[in-house]
Amino acid sequence: MTEVLSTPLDGAAGAGELAPLTRRVLAHSVDLLSDEDVQLTLYVMYELFYRGFEGVDDDWEWAPEVLGARRLIESALEQHLSERVDVPEEIAPERGAVAEALFALTAPSPGPSVARYVAKRASQEQLRELLVQRSVYQLKEADPHTWAIPRLVGRPKSALVEIQADEYGGGDPERMHCELFARTMRGAALDAEYGAYIEQVPAVTLAGVNVMSLFGLHRRWRGATAGHLAAFEMTSSLPNRLYGDGFRRHGFDQGTTEYFDEHVEADAVHEQIAGRDLAGALVQQEPELLHDVLFGAATCLYLDEVVGEHLLTAWDAGVSSLRTA
């Protein structure tokens, strides 16, 4: 894939092989979420719509060969998720009922969690691994969900804009959440350059980000984007408080923990907006999107669980959670 993309579009003789190659890879894939080739390829395809790659022709963004191969992976991924994600039973397509269902779905559970482990047990090296894992999304935080703004109208659109305005610092580039996270990485002696650790994170981490892009880049998945963002915000405040505690336990300064501290307060507000005025209002406006909203929320939780299990399994075994140490 990278060899094809490094060639000018008009001279890429191998571009026509993308779809057949993709079909062969998918046919032999055992688990799409943990398949390094599939998830990295999809991530690269999506990244063409974000910041692109040095040395890669921008025309590849809309190349029919790439879009065709991408659609094959997307279809397989959608099928994979539909077979594994438990969607709550249908409820009344009303703003309040949808919000209540989302809050019930995202209620904290008493079992093991990455946030509790970080707060009480994580070593400094594990804290750095956590930042590396999260950097794939956090350094472009909010961008995948922002794709949905032009696909919404009325109250849902206004709600999403309100949330995203906070994510982007309210006009102050130093307060953008991606910049706060970059500051946290630098405070932990890590490289905060966008995409610096893409080759080190496992497939399951890429899958979580890829699904955000899948939902965000397709108008038909606007309901799933709303549900995903609602679940994302509803499960953010408490974990970020625990993450901050874990970093403070190891003596990291306020500048390093500011990202987590900011989210404790901001996401407590965002969860109300996302649940009621975004997801709830969207379903009331378009009742046929109810299932998609619930599917998006349930998918967010499912993928968080998959990634969390990967991290805790590795850390409990005393090994790195990354592909390369």
N, C-alpha and C positions, 0 to 999 in steps of 0.2 A: 504493500500500500504506500509506504513512504517513498519507495523508489519511483512509483508512478507519479506521485504528487510533486516530486522534486524535478519533474520534467515539464517543460512548457506544455500547455494544453494542446496546442496544435501539433506537437511532436511526440505525444505520448501514445506510442503504438500499442502499449500494453493495457490501455484504459478499457478496451473492450473485453478484457479478460476478468474485470472486477466482479461482474455478476456471476459467471460460472465458478470462479474461485470462492466467492462468498457462499454459494450454494453448497460447495463441497465442504467447506469449513463448518457450516451449520449442520450438515448431515452427520458429521462426526463429533459434534459437540455433545458432551454428556450433561453438563450443567452450564447454561448460558451465563449465569451470574458469576461463576468462578472461572470462566473461560477467558484466559488472558488475551488471546488473539481477537476474539469477538469484541470484548469490551474496549480494548485499546483501539481497535479499528473504528468502532462506533464513536469513541471519544474524539479521535482525530477528525472524523467526518463532521462532527458537531462543532469542533473548535474552529473550523473554517468559517462558521457563522459568528464567532466571537472575535478573537484577535488574530486568527490565522497563525501561520508559521513563517519564520524567516526562510527565504529561499523558495517558498511555495507560491506559485502564481495564484493571485486572487480569483482568477476565472474558475478555478476548481470548485469554488463555493457552489456554483449553480450548474456544474457539469452534469449532464444527464446520466453519464456512466456512474458517477459517484452517488447521485441521488437514487438511482436504481438499485445499486448494491446496498445503500443505506436502508432503503425501504425493506429489503429482504431481512436485514437484521432486526429492524424495528418490528416487523410482523412476527418474527420468531420470539422476540422479547415480550411483546404484548401477550402472545399466547402463553408464554411461560408464566408471566405474572397472573394472568387470569385463572390459571390452574392452581396457583399457590396462595393467592391473597384472599383472605376471608373478608368479604364485604358484609357490613351489618345489614340486618333485615330492613326492607324498605319502610320508610316512615312517611309521615305527612309532608308534602312538599311546601312547607311553610318555614319562614325565616327562623322563628323561635325553635321549632322542632328540629331543624337541621343543626342549629347551634348546640342544642342540648345533646343531640346524638354525637356530635363531634367531641364535645367536652367529656362525655361518657367514654368514648372510644379512646381518648388520649389520657384518661385518668392514670396517675402514677401507680405502678405495680410494686409489690414488696420484694420481688426477686432481684437477682444480681443485675447490676448495671455498670456501664463504663464510668458514669459520673460518680457513683459511690466508690468504685475502685480507685479512681483518680483522687478523690478527696481524702481517702484513708490510707491507701497502700502503694500507689504508683511511685516508682523511682523517677529520678530526673530524666533518665534515658527514655522511660516509658512516656513521660510527659512530652518529650520532644517527638517521639513517635506519633503521639496523638496529634500534635500540631502538623506534622508532615502529612498524616492521613487526611486531616481536615483541610489542608491548604488547597487541595484540588478544587474544592468548591469555595472555601471561604475567601480566597483571593479574587474571586469574581462574585462575591456574595450578592444575592438578589437578582443578578442578571437573568437566569433562566426563567424566573417567574415574571420578569418585566415584559417578556414577549407577549404576555396575555393582555396587556393594557389596551391595545387597539382592537382587541376582539370582544371587549366588554362595553356596556353602555350604562348610564345612570348610576345608581348607588354602588353596584359592584365595582365599576370603573373608578369611581371616586375613592372607595375604600382601598383598592389596590394602590392607587397613586399615593394615598396618605401613608400607607405602610412603606412603600418603596422610597418615598421622599426621606423618611427617617433613615432607611438603610443606606441611602446615598449622602447622609450627613447634613440634610437640610440646607444644602448650598455651600457647606464648608467642606472642602476636600480633605482636610485633616480629620474630620469626624466621620468620613465614610467608613462603614463597618469593615470593608475590605482593607482599608488603610490601618484601622485599629488592629486588625488581625496580623497584618504585616509587621506592625510594631511589636506585637507579642512574639512573633517568630524571631525578630532581630534580638529581642530581649532574652530569648532562649538560645542565642548563638546559632540560629538557622538562617539559611538563604531564603529571603522573602521575595525573590524574583518570581513573577508569574510563571507557573508551570515547571519550576525548578526540579520538583520531585516526582514528575509524572511517571518516570520509569521505575520508581521505587514502591509506589502504592499498588496493592493487589487488585485483582479484577473486581472483587465485591465493592471496593471503594469507588472505583470508576463507574460501576453499575448504578450506584446511588445518584451520582451526578448525571449520568447519561439519561436516567429516567426523568429527571427534572427537565433536561433539554428536550427529550421526547415529548413530554406534555406541553412544554412552553412553545415549541416550534410548530405545533399543529393546532390549528383553530378548532378542530373537532375534539381536542382534549382540553379545551378551556375550562370545563367543569372539573376535570382531574387536577389541573393546575391550581384552581381555587381550593380544592380539598387538600391537596398536598401542602400548600402554603399554610392553610389553617392548622393542620396537624403539626407542621414544622414549628409554627409559632407557639402552639399550645404545649409543646414538649421541650421548650427552650429555656424558660426562665429558671426553673429549679435546677436542671443539669448545669447551667452556666454558673450558678452560685457555687455548686459543688466543684466545678472545674477551677474556679477562682480560688476556692479554699485549698485545693490540691497544690496549686502553684504557690500560694502564700506559705503553705506548710514547708516548702523547700526554699523559702526566702526570696522568691522573685518579687521585684518591686511593683509599685502601683502602675507604672507605665506598661509593664508586662501583663498585668491582670486586668487592665482597663477594658479590654475587649469583652471579657466575661462579665465584669461588673456592669457595663453598659447594657448588656442583653438581659440582665436580671430585671431591670426596670422597664426597658423599652418593650420587651416581648410580653410582659405582663399586660401592657396596653394593646399591643398588636394582636394578641390572641383573641381579645374581645372584638376588635374590628374585623379580623379575618373570619372568625366564626359566624358573626351575626351579619355584618354589613357587606362582606364579600361572598362567602360561601352560602350563607342563609339567604341573603337577598338575591343571589344569582339563581338559586333553585326556585324561589318564589316567582322570579321573573321568567325563568325557563324551566318548568317542572320536569321536562324530559331529561334534564341534566342531573337529576338527583343521584342516579346510580354512579355516574362519572365522578361526582363530587365525593361520594363515599368511597369509591374505588381509589381515588387519588389520595385521600387521607389514609386509608388502610395500607396502600402501597408504601407510603412514606414510613409508616410504623414498621411494616414488614422488612423493608430494606435496612432501617436503623437496627432492627433486631439481628439481621444477618451480619452486618458489619460489627455490631457489638459483640456477637458471639465469636467472630473471628479474632477480635482484639483480646477478649478475655481468655480465650482458649490458648492463644500464644503466650500471653503474659503469665497466666497460671503455670504454664509449662516452662517458663523462664527463657523463652525464645523471642526473637523479634517478630512483630506483626507485619513487617515490610517484606517486599519481594527480595530486596538486597539490603544488607545491613549498612 
